[in-house]
Amino acid sequence: MIDLHSHILPGIDDGAPDLAASLAMAEQSVAVGVSHMVCTPHIHQSYFDNDIDSISQAYHSLVKHLAQAGCPLKLSFAAEIRITPDIMIWHKQGKIPFIGRWQDKDVLLLELPHSHIPPGTDNLLRWLARNGIQAVIAHPERNRDIIANPDKINGLKRAGCLFQATAGAFTGRFSEKVKHTAGLLLARDLITYVASDTHSVNRRPNDMAKAFIEVAALKDKEYAERLFKQTPWLISQGNLWQ
């Protein structure tokens, strides 16, 4: 499986605190069937002020550590970026790390607040599309506006978004409401792909294998293969894997 959302880089956000934790997460991911993983630490102003330089430094440290440990997991890096108008400035400055490419556009992993869909989101999404950027909304099933009214996702779709569900949403790791919403979005064929969003081996482990079984049961195995393997690979196949 190809995992396009993880917080495995050591010490730069709320994921792995150190290299030992990163290695444990990598080994767990391999054990559940993940072969390739994009490291996507938070870029969230005033909380996690990461940039390409800090992410690259942590990434190369982890790549070296995994090689020394003999871990076969292949990595590349990008970021999960909390929505902000500054994204437009960062793009013009060449400061946005992308998770891959989709239909000749750079793919941006975009995080909304869990509480709501901010006013003006659709305008930013259309600006991104006009500027050659494909936005992927991370874990829409955990957004309270969408949980309360799943039809609110339609505006994001009209603005050109793709959607990444979190594996743990299908296994019940978050709540029954989140699990129900994930199932509803899946039934409506709104989920583009599934990723782990792993933060740790215990509190937020890599649930990709269990989620694959759940999605295959809700749809079928071929459908699950597309969400866990084929589409993520198409997005990320041009990445520099190490």
N, C-alpha and C positions, 0 to 999 in steps of 0.2 A: 504494500500500500504506500501511497505518496501522501505525506502529511504537510499541509501548507500553513499550519498555524501552531506555533509552539513557543513556550517561554523557557527554553532550555539553556540559554546563554547565562553564564555565571555572574551574579552580583550586579546586574544593571536594571532589574525591575522587580516585580513581585513573584518571579519564578525561582529558578535555581539560585540559591545563595552563594554557591561556590562550585569549584570544579568537581568535587566528589559527588555533589548532588546532580550535577549535569551528567556525569558518567552513569550514575544510577538510572536517570531518566532515559538516557540513550540505550542502555542495555534493556530496560523495560520495553521501550518502543520496538527494538529489534525482536524481542520475545513475542510481541503481539502481532508481528508481521509487517512492520513499517521498514521499508528499505531506504527511503529518501525523506528528508525532513527540512523544511524551510524554518530557520530560526527567526521569529518575529517578535522581538521585545517591544514593549510599549514605547511609543513617543506620545507623551501626554503632558502638556505644558504645566509646569509647577509641581508635577508629581514625578514624572520620569522624563527628564530633559535629555533624552538620548539623541544622537545624530549618527550619520553614516560613520564618522570616525570612531565613536565610542562603541558602536555595534560591531564594526569591522575588527577592532582590537579584541573584543571579547570572543568574537567568532573564530579568529585565527588561533587564539589561545585554546579554545575548545577543540578545534580540529586537530591541533598538535597533541592534546591530551588523549583524545579518542584513538589516534593513530598509535600512540605509545601503549595504550591499553588493549590494542587489537580489536577495537569495536568496529564492525563493518558499516555502521550507519553513515550514509552519505548526507552531507549538509550543504546548504547555501543560506544566505541571509537576506532579510528584508526588515520590515517592521509592521506592527499594528498601530495605526495612527488614529488618535482620537480626533474626531471632527472639529475643525477650527478654520476660520477664514484664512489663517496664515498658511494653510496648505497651498493656496494660490501663489504666495510669495516664495515658499520653499521650492515649489516646482520650477519657478522661473530661475531660482538660484541653483538648480540641480541638486537639491538636498533630500529628495525623496527616494528611499530604497524600495524597489518594487519586488513583488513576489514572483513575477513572471510576465508572460505576454499572452494576450487573447485577441484573436482576430485583428492583429497588427496594432494593438494598443498595449501600453504598459499597464500592469494590473496592480492596483493599490488596495491593500487590506485596510478598510476603514471601519473604525469603531464608533458607534453611537453611544450616548449615555444609556445606562440601563433603564433610566427613569422615563424617558420620552424621546420623541423624534423632534429635534430642535427646529424652530422656525427658520426658514431659509435653506434647509437641507436640500430641497429639490433644486434650488438655484445653483448651489455649489456642485451638485452632481452633474447638472447640465454643463457647467463650466468645465468640469473635468473631462466630460465626453468630448466637448469641442476642442479640447487641448490634447487629445490623443491618450486619455487615461481612462481605463476601465475600472470603475469602483466595484469592489466586492464588500458587501456589508457583513461584518463578522457577527455571528450568533444573533440573528434577528429574533429568534424564538425566545430570547431572554429579555427583550425590550418590553417594558411594561405597557407602553402604548399599543404594541402589536399583540401582546397577550390579551389585553382588554378588548381589542378590536382588530382581529387578523386582517381585515380588509385594508387597514392602513398601510400594509406592505405594498399595495397595488400602486400607490403614488411613487414609491421608490423604484418599483419595476418600470413604470412609465418613464422615469428619469434615466433609465438605462442600466440600473444596478443588476449585479449578480449577487447571490446569497450563499454564505457558508454557514452551515449548521455545525454545532459542536457535538462531537460523538457522545459525550456524557448526557446530552439532552435526551437521547434515545434510550439510554440505560437507566434513566430516572435519578441521575446524580444530583440534579438541581432541585426540582420540585415536580409535582404532578402537573401543575399548570404549564410549566416549561415543556415537559414531555408531551403533553397534549398539543401544545402549539407547534412543536416540532413535527409531530405526526400530521397535523393539519396542513402545514406548509408543504410537507412531503407529498401528501395526497393531492395537493393542487399543483404539483410539479414545479414548485418555486425554488427548491434547493438545488443549487448548482453543483456543490460538492460538500463533503463532510471532512472536518479536520479535528484534531484532538484538543487543541488549546491547552495542552498539558502544562502544568505549573510545578508538579512534584510527583513523586512516586506513590504517595499515600493520599494526600488531601485532594489533589487534582491529577490523577494518573492518566496514562494514555489508554483511553477506552475504545480505540479504533476497532479491535477485533470483536468485542461484544456488540458495538454499535452496528457493525457490518451485518451480524446475525439478525439484529432487530430490524434494520432497514430491508434486508432480504425477505424477512417474514412479512413486513408491511407491503412491500412491492414484489420483487423477485430478485434472484441472484444477479441476473444480467443488469438490472437497474442499479443494484448495490455496487457492482463492479464499475459502473460508470461514475458513480459519486465518490468512490474511495480510491479508484485507481486510474481510470482512463482520463477523465476530465482534469484531475490534479496534475497528471503527467503532461497533458497537452499544454497546460498553463506554464509548467515549470521546466519543460524539456530543454529550453535554451539557457537555463541557469548554469552557473559555474559550480559544479558539485565537487566537494572535497571530502 
